[in-house]
C-alpha cells in the first residue's frame, strides 16, 4: 500500500496526537503511523466492576496555557476534570508511618520529617550564592541549599514520584529547569518563590490571563483525552499496528517511509516532512541513515523500569483514604515508590463506599521488581498496605499489574550532548523534526506543549 502526504508523524502517543490535532486545525495534509494497535502510548484506561483505573499516567499538572487551550478545543469529545481540593494533602513515609508533607513555614518547622539543624539552615537559604556548576545534580543543589534531611524526605520522594529516579543522577537544569532558574534568576529557592508570587499578583492586577497550576484528569479516564485528539485530527489519518518502520531521505530532502501493515502488506509513504515522537531507543531502527556515533548520543538515554498496580476494594477497612497519596523515600529502603488515592480526588473511580489505589514499584533503584511475578508483587503490596494502612486482611476486588520497560526517561548530564546532536541533525536534515520525551519534559503538559510546537515548526 502506497501513500503520499505532506507530513508524516511517527508515533501516536500524547505528543504525536497533539501534533496531529494542530496540523488538522491548520488544514495540513498528514498521516500518523503507530506501531501499537491503539493510540495514546502509555495513557490507557481500564474499567472493571465500576472501577475506572489508569494503566499509565494518572494525572497531569496544568502548568501552561496550551493544555487549557487543547481542552477548550476538545470540548465536544472530552471533559476536563480538576482534582478535588483534598489533592493538596500529601504524605511521606518515615519509619513505616505516614507523615503529612508540610505546605507552609509552620508545618516545616514542626514536622518530624526534617532535622532541626536543617530547619535552622533554611533561615540562611536566601543568602547563599547561586551554584556555578551547570551540571549540578538535584542531590547536590538541595544539600547545598537546604540540607540532607530535606533531600531525603522531601526532594527524593518527589523525584521518585515524578521520575522514579535518583536525585544524584538527575541534573537540575534538565530535570527540574524551573527550580534551577529560581536559583539562577533570583539567587534563592525561598526568595525566588516569594518574588514570583509577587510578580504573579502584579500580573493579576493587570488582568492578564491566569494559568492555574492545578492537577487535572479527564472525566471517565485519560483515554478519553487521547481518543478525543484522534477524533479531532481525523481517525482516517491514522495507520496503527505498523511494524518495522524505517525512514530514508531522498535527494530532494524529502523522506520515504517503509513498514509492514498488520495484514502483512508492505507500506510505503512519501512525505515532504517527518516528525518523530517515539522513545529514544526506537531511533536506531527508525533512522538507519544517521551515523552511529550521532545516534549513540541520542539513544543512550536511560529509562526507569516501573511496575504499576491498580488495587480496588468495594469496601475499604483500612485507615481513611484522603488526599493525593503517599510517597516512599529511598532512605526507607522499600521497593514501593508511592501509593496514590485516585478515588479520593477524582470522581467515579470506584464503587460507592469503595477505594481505588494506584501503586508504583521499582524505578531506577529497584529495577529487579520489573521481573518479579504478579504473585510476588501481590505479596509485597499486601505486606506493605497491611502495615502502613492498618489493613487486617488483604482481599482486593481489583488487582491489575502493568509493566513498563521504558517508563520514564532520566535527564542526566548526557542530555547536553543529546540536545547538541539533535540540533545538528535538524540542521543537516531540515525536514526531519525529532520530538518525544527524550527532551522537553516528561509530564502530560510538557508533551502537549511540545506537540503544538512541533506542528508550529512546520506550519510557520
MOGILIN-V269188 format. One record per residue. N is the residue number from 0. SS is DSSP state (2 for helix, 1 for strand, 0 for the rest). OMEGA is omega in whole degrees, -180 to 180 (* if undefined). BURIAL is b if it has 9 or more other ideal C-beta (glycine too) atoms within 8 Angstrom, else e. Layout:
n/ss/omega/burial
N/SS/OMEGA/BURIAL
N/SS/OMEGA/BURIAL
This chain:
n/ss/omega/burial
0/0/-174/e
1/1/180/e
2/1/169/b
3/1/-178/e
4/1/177/b
5/1/-174/e
6/1/173/b
7/1/175/b
8/1/-180/b
9/1/-180/b
10/0/-179/b
11/0/168/b
12/0/-176/b
13/2/179/b
14/2/-179/b
15/2/179/b
16/2/178/b
17/2/176/b
18/2/-180/b
19/2/179/b
20/2/-178/b
21/2/175/b
22/2/178/b
23/2/179/b
24/2/-180/e
25/0/172/e
26/0/177/e
27/0/178/b
28/0/-177/e
29/1/171/b
30/1/175/b
31/1/180/b
32/1/-177/b
33/1/-180/b
34/0/-179/e
35/0/180/b
36/0/-179/e
37/0/176/e
38/0/174/b
39/0/-178/b
40/0/-179/b
41/0/179/b
42/0/179/b
43/0/-179/b
44/1/176/b
45/1/176/b
46/1/-180/e
47/1/176/e
48/0/178/e
49/0/172/e
50/1/174/b
51/1/-172/b
52/1/177/b
53/1/177/b
54/0/179/b
55/0/179/b
56/0/-179/b
57/0/-176/b
58/0/171/b
59/1/177/b
60/1/180/b
61/1/-177/b
62/0/171/e
63/0/-173/b
64/2/-179/e
65/2/179/b
66/2/177/b
67/2/179/b
68/2/-180/e
69/2/-179/b
70/2/177/b
71/2/-178/e
72/2/-178/b
73/0/-176/b
74/0/178/e
75/0/-171/e
76/0/-178/b
77/0/-174/b
78/0/177/e
79/1/175/e
80/1/175/b
81/1/174/e
82/0/178/b
83/0/-178/e
84/2/180/e
85/2/-179/b
86/2/-180/b
87/2/175/e
88/0/-179/b
89/1/-174/b
90/1/177/b
91/1/180/b
92/1/175/b
93/1/-178/b
94/0/177/e
95/0/178/e
96/1/178/e
97/1/177/e
98/1/178/b
99/1/174/b
100/0/-176/b
101/0/-179/b
102/0/-180/e
103/0/-177/e
104/2/-178/e
105/2/178/e
106/2/178/b
107/2/-180/b
108/2/-173/e
109/2/-176/e
110/0/175/b
111/0/-178/e
112/0/-172/b
113/0/179/b
114/0/-179/e
115/2/-179/e
116/2/179/e
117/2/175/b
118/2/177/b
119/2/-179/e
120/2/180/b
121/2/-178/b
122/2/-178/e
123/2/-178/e
124/2/-179/b
125/2/-176/e
126/2/178/e
127/0/-179/b
128/0/175/e
129/0/178/e
130/0/-179/b
131/0/-180/e
132/0/-177/e
133/0/180/e
134/0/177/e
135/0/-179/b
136/1/177/b
137/2/179/b
138/2/-178/b
139/2/-176/b
140/2/-179/b
141/2/178/b
142/2/-178/b
143/2/-174/b
144/2/-170/b
145/0/-180/b
146/0/-172/b
147/2/-177/e
148/2/175/b
149/2/175/b
150/2/-174/b
151/2/-171/b
152/2/173/b
153/2/-175/b
154/2/-179/b
155/2/178/b
156/2/176/b
157/2/180/b
158/2/176/b
159/2/-180/b
160/2/-177/b
161/2/-173/b
162/0/-168/b
163/0/-169/b
164/0/-175/b
165/0/-180/b
166/0/179/b
167/0/177/e
168/0/-176/b
169/0/180/b
170/1/-170/b
171/2/-174/b
172/2/176/b
173/2/-175/b
174/2/179/b
175/0/-174/e
176/2/180/b
177/2/176/e
178/2/178/b
179/2/-179/b
180/2/175/e
181/2/-179/b
182/2/-176/b
183/2/-176/e
184/2/-175/e
185/2/178/b
186/0/-174/b
187/0/173/b
188/2/-176/b
189/2/180/b
190/2/179/b
191/2/179/b
192/2/179/b
193/2/-179/e
194/2/179/b
195/2/177/b
196/2/178/e
197/2/179/e
198/2/178/e
199/2/178/e
200/2/178/e
201/2/177/e
202/2/179/b
203/2/179/b
204/2/178/e
205/0/178/e
206/0/173/e
207/0/-177/e
208/0/179/e
209/0/177/e
210/0/-177/b
211/0/179/e
212/0/-173/e
213/1/178/e
214/1/-178/b
215/1/169/b
216/1/-180/b
217/1/178/b
218/0/-179/b
219/0/179/b
220/0/-175/b
221/0/178/b
222/2/178/b
223/2/176/b
224/2/-178/b
225/2/176/b
226/2/-180/b
227/2/178/b
228/2/178/b
229/2/179/b
230/2/180/b
231/2/-179/b
232/2/-177/b
233/0/-175/b
234/2/-179/e
235/2/-179/e
236/2/-172/b
237/1/172/b
238/1/-175/b
239/1/178/b
240/0/-179/b
241/0/-178/b
242/1/175/e
243/1/179/e
244/1/173/b
245/1/-178/b
246/1/175/b
247/1/178/b
248/1/177/b
249/0/-177/e
250/0/-178/e
251/0/176/e
252/0/171/e
253/0/-177/b
254/1/170/b
255/1/178/b
256/1/177/b
257/1/178/b
258/1/-180/b
259/1/178/b
260/0/180/b
261/0/179/e
262/0/-176/e
263/0/180/e
264/0/179/e
265/1/180/e
266/1/178/b
267/1/-179/b
268/1/173/b
269/1/-177/b
270/1/177/b
271/1/180/e
272/1/-178/b
273/1/173/b
274/1/175/b
275/1/-180/b
276/0/-176/b
277/0/176/b
278/0/-175/b
279/2/-174/b
280/2/-177/b
281/2/-174/e
282/2/178/b
283/2/-179/b
284/2/-176/e
285/2/-176/b
286/0/-176/b
287/0/-178/b
288/0/180/e
289/0/-179/b
290/0/-174/e
291/2/-177/e
292/2/175/e
293/2/178/b
294/2/180/b
295/2/179/e
296/2/-178/b
297/2/-170/b
298/2/179/b
299/0/178/b
300/0/-179/b
301/0/178/b
302/1/176/b
303/1/172/b
304/1/-177/b
305/1/171/b
306/1/178/b
307/1/-178/b
308/1/173/b
309/1/-178/b
310/1/-178/b
311/1/178/b
312/1/175/b
313/0/179/e
314/0/-175/e
315/0/-177/e
316/0/179/e
317/0/179/e
318/0/-176/e
319/0/179/e
320/0/-177/b
321/0/180/e
322/0/-179/b
323/0/-178/b
324/1/-178/b
325/1/178/b
326/1/-175/b
327/1/-179/b
328/0/178/b
329/2/-178/b
330/2/179/e
331/2/175/b
332/0/177/e
333/0/177/e
334/0/174/e
335/1/179/b
336/1/-178/b
337/1/177/b
338/1/178/b
339/1/-177/b
340/0/-175/b
341/2/-177/b
342/2/180/b
343/2/-176/b
344/2/175/b
345/0/-174/b
346/0/171/e
347/0/176/e
348/0/179/b
349/0/176/b
350/0/177/e
351/0/-178/e
352/0/-178/e
353/0/-177/b
354/1/172/b
355/1/176/b
356/1/173/b
357/1/-171/b
358/1/-178/b
359/1/-178/b
360/1/173/b
361/1/-177/b
362/0/-174/b
363/0/-178/b
364/0/-180/e
365/0/-180/e
366/2/-178/b
367/2/-180/e
368/2/-179/b
369/2/-176/b
370/2/177/e
371/0/178/b
372/0/177/e
373/2/-179/e
374/2/178/e
375/2/177/e
376/2/178/b
377/2/180/b
378/2/-180/e
379/2/179/b
380/2/179/b
381/2/-180/b
382/2/-177/e
383/2/-177/b
384/2/179/b
385/2/-179/b
386/2/-174/e
387/2/-173/b
388/0/180/e
389/0/175/e
390/0/178/b
391/0/178/e
392/0/-178/e
393/0/179/e
394/0/-177/e
395/0/176/e
396/0/176/b
397/1/176/b
398/1/-176/b
399/1/-178/b
400/1/178/b
401/1/-177/b
402/1/180/b
403/1/-179/b
404/1/179/e
405/1/-174/e
406/1/-171/b
407/1/178/b
408/1/-179/b
409/0/-176/b
410/0/180/b
411/0/-177/b
412/0/-179/e
413/0/179/b
414/2/-176/b
415/2/178/b
416/2/180/e
417/2/-177/b
418/2/178/b
419/2/180/b
420/2/179/b
421/2/178/b
422/2/179/e
423/2/178/b
424/2/179/b
425/2/178/b
426/2/-179/e
427/2/-180/e
428/0/-172/e
429/0/-180/e
430/0/176/b
431/1/-179/b
432/1/-175/b
433/1/176/b
434/0/-177/b
435/0/-174/b
436/0/175/b
437/0/171/b
438/0/174/b
439/0/178/e
440/0/-173/b
441/0/-177/b
442/0/180/b
443/2/179/b
444/2/177/b
445/2/-178/b
446/2/178/b
447/2/180/b
448/2/-180/b
449/2/179/b
450/2/177/b
451/2/-179/b
452/2/178/e
453/2/178/b
454/2/-179/b
455/2/179/b
456/2/180/e
457/2/-177/b
458/2/-177/b
459/0/*/e
